[in-house]
Amino acid sequence: MTTAPVLNRREFLKTGAAGGAALVIAFHVPGSAYAAAEDQEKKPANPLNAWVRITPDNRVTLIVGKSEMGQGAMTALPMILAEELYLDWKQVSVEQAPTNPKIYDHGTGGSGSVAGSWLPLRQAGAAAREMMITAAAQHWNVSRDTCKAQNGGVLHGARKQFLTYGELVEAASRLPLPDFNTLPLKNSDDFTIVGHDRKRFEAAAKSTGAAKFGIDSRTTGMEYAVIARCPVFGGKVAKFDAAKAKAVPGVRDVISIDAVGEGAFTSGGVVVLADNSWAAIQGRKALNITWDEGPNADESSESLRKHFIENAAKPGKIVRNDGDADAALGSASKKIEVVYELPFAPHACMEPMNCTVHIRPDGAEAWVPTQAPQWAQEVIAKVSGLPLEKVNVHTTLMGGGFGRRYQADFVMEAAQVAKATGKPAQVLWTREDDMQHDFYRPASYHKMQGAVDAQGKVAAWKHFQSSTSIAAVWDKNGKDKPEASEFATAAFIPYETPNFRVEYALAHSGVPRAWWRSVEHSSSGFVVETFVDELAAAAGADPLKFRLQLIGDARKIPDFTNPKENKPLDTARLKGVLQLAAEKSEWGKPLPKGVARGIAGYFSFESYTAAVAEVSVEKGQVQIHRIVYAVDCGRPVNPAGVVAQVESAAVYALSAMMKDAITIERGRVKQANFNDYDMPRMKEMPKIEVHVVMSKEDPTGIGEPGLPVVAPAIGNAVFAATGKRLRRLPIQAADLA
């Protein structure tokens, strides 16, 4: 738990107060929820990594190492602080913490920004508030009990005297910092900011074009760089002729850079440097390159699928084994066996990857749209040979992250180019680069077997999965435990069964993969919530009633995949969102002819989501009319932000379910841009309703939990409408015939 700082706060005041008196409170917020990603970064030496600064001009500044990528963290976090300080949240400005691992712990991912910052921010705000009250009481020579914080200052109730925080700063800064663990926190019944809708702090700047993203970075003497990478994963340059590229007006030079890592980090390639991005792109088109396609040139989506099927024909590694699923299946009179398949999926961020780096003999500076500034700093330090403290990384706004910007490949490339040229360089990826050189959601294959007894209960549940594991690439022990990143809630389902078995087999692939929005929950949610619907159909039961019956009485189910965290699935809260979604969608009420409903509920990132989809199918085309969500993410700090996150997750999920897959042929990605990797158009979007549970539990994740329930809810609705079951994504016309 956070305690009084171990740093010399007086020394920090000298540099942090801009030349004047200030009250500075230090505390700690955790970095990323991606444990494997954090393995790539060195831990900061300082346990205190965030700061609240109050100055005599009544300015309250929150300095925190979180990245803003459209998820609204930089709006929600000051709301929490302002609540405990009893001031208007607009009085709190947010500063992106400088990338200094001796002071700050950066990292934004795993839907953890608000959840991880909730208590530390409340404690920091309470500490500042209580110090201000003490300073005011001493100034008036009265009891603290007669003073209270109000409207950005302290009021003496009897005398009706009022001092602003700015007027109290100097006196408060001389007081000892209270013990965070004993601080009185504001009664949640008195909240006036948390739980109330607020507009995004950066919305106006984004609307007017004033907001600066990584791609907008400019510095004196900067060259623009694009890179020709081998189209086959793991391939490299054999030889190239730069003459035609250098003849393109505006092209300054052509160089090559080496691959870094085992084919899973950067691929190297030929770099075209130019006066502007257009010239660089045209120069790249003119290059004459011969590629050494390497060991993966024969890989294809079809060969990977054959690998999956071969794996599924043999017993897998046992991940979990309760009871005797095989025996129960062998003796069951009513059983089903089905296969679900999910392809690779790209991140498709609106802003393509980019990074601007300038390496000098005495230091380096970088402008990076990144979820992992420390990793970016370490990469640049490694390439440049400079110590970390000489590498200054500016974290910019970013046009989407979704886990893609937790990588450092584009940073590595920019650092290599800047090191080679000695000039500032911006490496810019085109949409085609982004689509064909991503770190994709793993492709996966799931063989499911289940049995239902005469009482309509699940007698056995067996889940075999083969996939291109993330852990096998990124975790320290991933090759020994590739299954660690692939199941999530699928390994501790909320549905009661005496016989439960989970098996896994790694599928080898040269295709890079990593964290994609909702990570393994994307596949596990689809599989679990479609399969339980199939079991309901086998039992002849209503899908909602079947789920509620199987969930049973209120209980806490330990997270089998991460027992150390002790964050169990609360079945009462899961039932709550299922029932709320059903109520708001009028489950059971007749719909127009040809329209049907499907439901799904799921637990991820400590949050509970349920969705009811209303669909129809005409001439082999699925039309989604409505999606009704119920969301329990603990206390919603900014309900409007929660709704926006869930809506965006729905769009993201719809794209991967309704449109195109990433397919591999001859070791390369076939898709290149949005003409052949389609996205939902506005006219195709359903009506989306989000009902947020106004819980008093601590906040939990919300950026990703809206995604896993979309595909199964829609697929289950398609089954209700047509009798056709969707078992592979994206939707195949043949599956609707």
N, C-alpha and C positions, 0 to 999 in steps of 0.2 A: 504494500500500500504506500502511497506517496507520503513522504515525511519532510521535515524541514530540510532545506538544501544543504548539500555538502560543499558547494562552491562558495567563494567569498562574494556575498551579494553586494557589499560596498564597492568592490572592484568593478562588478558589472554595472553598477549605477554610474560610475564615472564615464563609461563608454556608451551606455545604453540610454542615457537621459538627454541626449542632444545638448549637452552643455548646461543643463539646469537640474533642479531637484526633480525627483520622480519616485514613485513607489513602483517597485518591480517585484513581481511574484514569480518564482520559478516552480515548475512542476513537470510531470512526465506524462506523455501520451504514447501509447504503443505505436509501432510502425505498421507493417503489413500483416494481414492474416495469411499471406502466402508463405508458409514456413519454408518451402523449397526455394522460393525467390529470395528470402532473407538469407539463405545459406550462401548466396552469391555476394553478400555484402558483409563488411566488417561491422561489428557492433560498436556503437559509440562508447567512448570511455565514460561519459557523463550520464548519470541516470536521470538528470533533469534536462528536458529537451524542449520545453515550451515556456513562453514568458507572457505575462500580462504587465503592461506598462501604463501607468496613469501619470499624466503630467499636469503642471499648474494651469494649462489652458483648457483643462477639462477633457482632454483627449485620452481615450482609452484604446490601447492598441493590443491586439492579440497577435503574437508572433508564433507561428506553428508550422511544422514541417509536413503539411498536407498539400497535395496537388489538386487543383480544380480542373476537372475534365468534363464538366457538364453535369456532375452528379449533385451539385449544390452544397458541398461540404463547407465552402467559405461563406455560406449564408447560415447554415444550421449551427455551426460552432460559435459564432459570436452571439447567437440567440441564447445559447446555454449560459454563456458568461454574463450577458446582460441581465438575465433573469435573477441570478444570485446577487448582482450588484445593484438591483433596483434602479435601472436606468433604461432609457430608450435604446433598443438594440442598434439603432442607426448611429448612436454615439460610439459604437465599437467599430474601429477599422481593423482590417486583417492584413498582416504582412506575411508574405511568403518567407519562411526562415531561410537564411543563407545556408548553403550546403557545407556544413562544418560538423563532421561526425564527432568532434570533441565536445560539441554542445548539443547538437540536434540529432534526432533519430527520424529520418525521413522514410517514407513508404506509404503508398496509398493503394489499397487493394483489399479483396476479400470482403467488400461491403462493411468495412470496419471503422471508418473514420468517426462517425457519430457515436457508435457503440463504444469504441475504445476511449473516446474523449469525454464521454458523458460525466462520469464521476470526477476525473481530474479537473475538468473545467469548472464544475460546480464547486469543488473544494478551493480552487484558485480564486474564483469570484467571491466565495464566502470569506476567505482569508483577507482579501483586500477590503471587503465590506466591514468586517469586524475590526480591522486596524483603523479604518476611517472613523468608526463609531468611538473607539477608544481615544483617538486623537481629538475628536470633537468634545468628548466628555471631559478630557483633561483641559482643553481650552476654556470651557465654560465652568470648570471646577464643579461638575455635577456627577451624579451616578450614571453609569452606562445604561442602567435600566430605564432612564428617562429619555434616552435618545434612540432614534431609529433611522435606518436608511430609507431614503425616499427620493425619487426623481433625480438621481445622480448626485445626491448629497446626503447630509445628515440633519435631521430635524430634532430640536429639543421640544418635546411635547408641551410642557408647561409654559415656557417662555415664548414659544413660537419662533424661536431663532433658527436660522438655517445657514449651513455652510456647505458650499459645493465641494465635491471631491478635490477639485483643483486647488481650492483654498486650504485643504487639509493635507495635501500631498507631502509637504516638507516635514510636518510633524509626524505623519504616519510613517514616513520612510525611516524614522529613527527608532521605531518600535520593533521589538523582537517579533519574528514570524511565528504565528501560532501553530500548534500541532494540527496538521490537516485531519488527522483521524478523530479528533474531538470537536471539530467545528460544527456548529449548528447549521444545517442546511435548510433552505426555504421550504416551507410546507407546500407540497405540490398542489393543494387546494387553492393556494394563493397565486399560482402561476398566471401571469398576464401576457407572457411572450411565448414560452414553450407551449406547444399544442395549438397555436394560433397561426393562421396562414400569413406568410410573409413573402414579398416579391424577392426574387434573386438579386443579390447585391451587384452582380455584373451584367444584369439583363439589359440595362440602358446602353452600356458600352457595346455590347454585342449587337444590339438592334441598330445602332448608328454606325457600326464599323470601326468604332474607336478602340475596341478591345484588341489586344495584340496577342496573337498565337505564335507558336514556334516558327511557323512558316513566314511570319511577318518580320522576323529578326533581320536586322541590317547593321553592318558595321563598316567603317572606312576600309576601302581596299579589298572588300570581300569578293571572292570568286564563287561562281555557281558551279556545282558539280553534280553530274548524274553518272551512274555506274552501270555498265553492262555486266550482268551476272550470268553465270552459266545457267541455262534454263533447266538443266537436270540437277536435282539436289545431290550435292556431294561432288559435282563436277568442277573443273577448273579450266583456266586459260591454257591452251597449248601454244598458240602464237597469235599475233594480231598485227595488222597493218594500219597505222594511224594516219596515213597520208591524206586520204579523202576527208577524214574528220577534221584535220587541221586546216583544210581548205575552206571549211564552212565559216562564213563571216562571224566574228565574235568569239570563236574558239581560241583559247590561249594555249592550251597544252593537253596532252594525253599521257596518262601514266597508268601503271598497274599497281594494285594492292593485293596482298596475300590473304588467303583464307585464315580464319582464326578458330580454333576448336576442332572438334571431330565432326565437321559437317553440320553441326547443329547451332553454331553461333553466327559466324559470318562466312560468306562464300567467296570473298575476294572478287576480283574482276578488273575490268578496264575502266578507268575514270576519265571522263571528258570534262575539262575545266573551261569555263567561258565567262563572258561579260554579263550574261543574263541566262535565265533558265531555258528560254526558247532555243538559244544558240547551242547550249549544252545538249539539249534533247535532240536537236537536228544533227549535231556532231556525232552523237551516239548512234543514230540511225545509219550514218555513213561509215561506221567502223567495219573493218573486214576482220572477223575473228574466227579462229578455228578452236573448237572446244574439245577438251578431253572430258568426255561425259562421265567417266568414273564408274563406280560399281553399281549404281542404281538405275542405269539407263533402261533396264528391262522391266522395272516395276510399273504396275498399272493398278487401277482400282479393281480390275477383274482378277489379277494375280493375288492381290491382297485378300479379296473375298474368298478365293480358293484356300488361302492360308487360314482364314477364319474357320472355314468349314472343316478343314483337316484337323484343326485344334479341337473343334467341337465334337469330333468323332472319338476323342480320347478323354479320359478323366483329366480334370484340371487340378491346379493347386487348391487345396481346401483352405478357404478363407474363414468360413464359419460352418459349424455342423451341430445343430441341435436335433436330438431325436434321431430318427432313421427315415429320411425322406425317400430313399430308394425303396425300402420295404413298404412304406405307405402307398407309394405310387404303384408298386407291383400288385397290391391287393385292392386298389381302389376301383370302383365300378364307374365312377364319373371323373374323368381326368382329361386334361388338355396338354398339348405340347406345341409350342409356337416359337417362332424366331423373329427377333426385332433387329433392324439394322440402321445404323446412323453413319453418315459419311463424314469426311473432313469438312470443316466449315471455317471460313476466313473471318477476320475481325471486321474488315470493311469500314474502318474509321473514316469519317468524313474528311478529316485532315490527314493526308498521307504522311508517312514517316518523314522526318526531317531533323536535322541537327546542324547548328552553326558553331564552329570551333575556331579559335585563334590560339595557336601555340607559339609562345615567345621563349627566348632563352631563360628569362627570369620568371615566367609564369604562364598560365593558360586561362582563357576565359571561354565559356560556352553558354549557349542559349538553347535549352532543350525542353521540348514538351514531353515530360517523363513522369511516370509513376514512381520511379526509383532514382532520385537524384544522386544518392550516395553511390549506387552502382555506376552511374554515368561518370561521376567524379573519379572513381577507382579505375575505370577503363581508360579515361583520358590521362590519368597519372601514369598508368602502366605504359601506354603508347609513347608518351612524351618523356618519360624518365624523370618527371618532376615529383616532388613530394606532394601529398594530398593537399596540404594547406596552401600550396601555390596554384591550385586548380579551382577557379571560381565558376561554379555552375549556377546559372540563373534558370529557375524553373518557370516556364511560361504557361499560359493557358493552353489548353489542347482541345482539338476538335474530336473528342471521343478517345477513350482508352480501352475499356473492356478487357484489360489484361495484356493487350498487345504492347502497350507502352511501359510494361514492367520489364521489357527486354532491353538490351543495350547493344544490339547489333548495329543499328543505325548510328549510334553514338561512336562505336568502334570505327565504323567506316569514316565518319567525319574526322575523327582524331587521326586516323591513318593519312587521310588526304592533307589535313592541315600540317601534320608533321613533315610530310614529303615536300610540300610546297613552301613552307615557312610563311604562308599568308593565311588570313582568315578565309574559311571556306564554309559554304552551306551545301551540305549533301541533301539533295531533294529527291524523294521517290515519286515516281508517277503512279497513277492508279494501277497500271499494269504491274509495276514493281510490287506494289502493295498486295495485289491479288495473288501474284505468282511466287512471292518470296516471304510469305507470312510464317507464323508459328501457329498451326491450325488446331482447332478442336480435334481431339483424336477420333479416328474412325473406330466403330465398335460393332460387335456382333453378339447377340444375347440369345441363348437357347433357354427357354423357360418351360418348366414342367410343374403342373399343379393338379391337385385333387380336391374335390368337394365332397363332404360326407352327406348322409341322409338328413342331417339337421341344418344343412346349408352352411356349415362352417368349413374353413380351409383345413383339410387333413394333411396337406403337404405343399411345400413351396420350394422349388429348386431353381436356382439361377446360375447358369454358366455364362461367363463373359470372356470374350477374347477381344483385345483392343491394342492400339498403338499407344502404350502407356506414356503419360507425362512424367511420372516418377522415374521411369527408366532413363530419362534424359537428364532430369534436373536434380533429383534427390541424391544425397550422398550415398545412401544405401538402396537407391532405386532399382538397380539391376537385380538385387536380391529380393526386393519387395515391390515389384512393378504394380501390384494390385493396390498399393496404398493410396493411389490417386484416382482410382477408377470406380469406386462403388458409392461412397458416402452413405446416404440414407438407405440405399438399397441393401446395405448390410445390417440394418437394424429397423426393418419395416415396422410400422405401427399396427399391422394386422396380425392378430393372434393366430398362431398355428403351432402344433406340437412338434412338427417336423420341418425344419428349415435348414437348407444347405446352400452355400454359396461357393462357387469354384471360379478359378481364373486361369487363363493361359495368355501369355504375352505373344503378340503378333509383331514380328520384326518388320520395320519399314524405314526407308531413308527419308521419309517426309518429316520435316520439323513439326513439332507440336508443343503446345504449352497452354497456359491458362486462357480460357475463353469465357465469356460472360456466363457465370454460374458454374463454370468448370465441370466437374463430373456430374453435378446435379442436372445438367442439361440432358444427358443420356439416361441417368438413373430415374429422373422424374418421369420421362416418357415411358420407360420400360415398366416401372412399378405401377404407375397409375393406369396404364393401358392393360397390363396383365390382370390387375385386380378387377377391372371392368369385365375382362373376359371370364374370370371366375364367377362374377355376378351373373353373367349371361348363362353360364353353365349351370348355375344354381337356380336359374329362373327368377332371380331377385331384382328388385329395383336397385340401380347402382349406388344411390345415396344411402338407402337403408342398409344395404349390404356392407358398405364401408363403415357406417356407424356401428353396426353390430360387431364387425370384426375388430374395430378399435377397442370396444368394450368399455370397462369402467376407467375412471381417471387414474392414470399411473404415469410414472416417469421412466422412460426407456433410455438407458445409457447409450451414448454414442460409441458404438462398437469400434469404429475406426479411429477414435481419438479419445480414449478413456481418461487420459491425463487432464484434459481440459474440463471434464466434469460438466458438460453442457447437454443435459438430457433432452429428449423429445417429450414434451408435455402433451399427453393425448387429449386432455380437456381443451387445450387451446386449439389443437388441430380440429377437433370436433366442432369447436366454436366457429372457425372460419368456414368449414363445410356447411354448417347449418345457416350461417349468415349469407353465404353466397347463394344457397338454395332459396332462402327466403326472399332475397332481393331480386332473384331471377324468376321468382314465382314457379319454382320447380313443381312439376306435376300439373300445372295449369295448361290446358290445350293451347297449341300453337297453330298458326296457319298451315294448311295442307303442304306437305313436303318439307317442313321445317322441324328440326328435332334438337334436343338439348343433350349435352354431354358434360360430365363433371370430373374434376380432379382436385386433389388436395395434397399438399406436400410441405415438408419441413426442411429448411436449408438456411445456413448462416444464422441459426438460432431463431429464425422467423417462421411464421406460418402463413401460407397462402392457399387460397382455393379459387377456382375459376369455373364458371358455367359458360359454355359456348353454345350459341344458337346458330345452326348452319342448315343449308340446303344444298343439294347436289343436282345439277341440271346438265345433261349432255356431257357427263364426265368432268364437270368443273365444280369445284367446291366453292360455295359462296358463304362467307362468314358474316352474319348479320350483327351479332352482338356478343361481347364478352363481359361478363359480370364478375368482378373480383371481390374477394374479401381478404383483407390483409391485417395480420397481427404482428407488428414489428416492435412490440413493446410500446413505450410512450412515444408517439410521433412528435418529434421536435417541431418540424414544419410540415403540417399535413399536406399543404399544397406541393411541397417538394416530394413527399412520399408518393402522391398521386402521379406526379410527373415521372418519377423513376419507374413506377409500375407500368405506366403507359408506354414508356420507351422500351421497357423489357418486353412488352407485348409485341411491339413492332419488330424488335430484334428476333424474337422467337418465330414470328410469322414469316419473316424472310427466310430463315433456315428451314422452316417446315413446308412452306407453300411454293417456294421458288426453286433455286438451283443449288446443287451441291458442288463442292470442289472435287473434281475427278482427275485422276492421274493417268497419263498415257505416255509410254516411253520415258518414264522417270520425271515427267514435267507436268505442271498444272495446265489443263486445257483452257480454263477460263482466264480472261484477261481484264475485262472491264464490266461495267454495268449493262453493256449490251448482251453479254453472254453469261453474266451472273446477275440475274434480275432481282430487283427489290420491289416491295409492295408500293404501288402507286396510291395516291390519296383516295382515288375512287374505289380502291380495293379494301380500304381500311374499314373494319367494323366499328360500330359504336362501342366504346369502352367505358365501363362504369367501374369506379374503384371505391369501395367502401372500407374505410380505415377504422379499425377497432381502436377506440380511445383508451388504451390500456394504461395502467399505472406501473407496469413492470418497466425495468430499465430498457432503454432503446437497444434494438438489435439490428441486424443488417437489412437493407432494403434495395440496394442497387441491383442485386442479382436475383433475389427470391421470386420476383415476378415472372421470371422466364420459365422455370421447369414445368409449370402447370398448363401452359398454353397448348403445346402440341397434344398432350393426352386428352385434354378437354375437347379439343376440336376433333381429334380422331374418334373419341367415344361418341361424339355427336353424329359424326358421319356414319358410324355403325348403327346408331339409333334410327337414322334416316333411311339407310339403304341396306343394312345387314352386311355391309362390306367392312372388314376390319383393316385399318391402316397399321402396317407393321414395319414399314420402312420409310425413312425420310430422305429427301423431301417427298411429297405426295407423288405417286406414280399413276399415270392415267390407267395403266393396266390393272392396278389394284382397285379401281372403281368400275371396271367393266363388268 
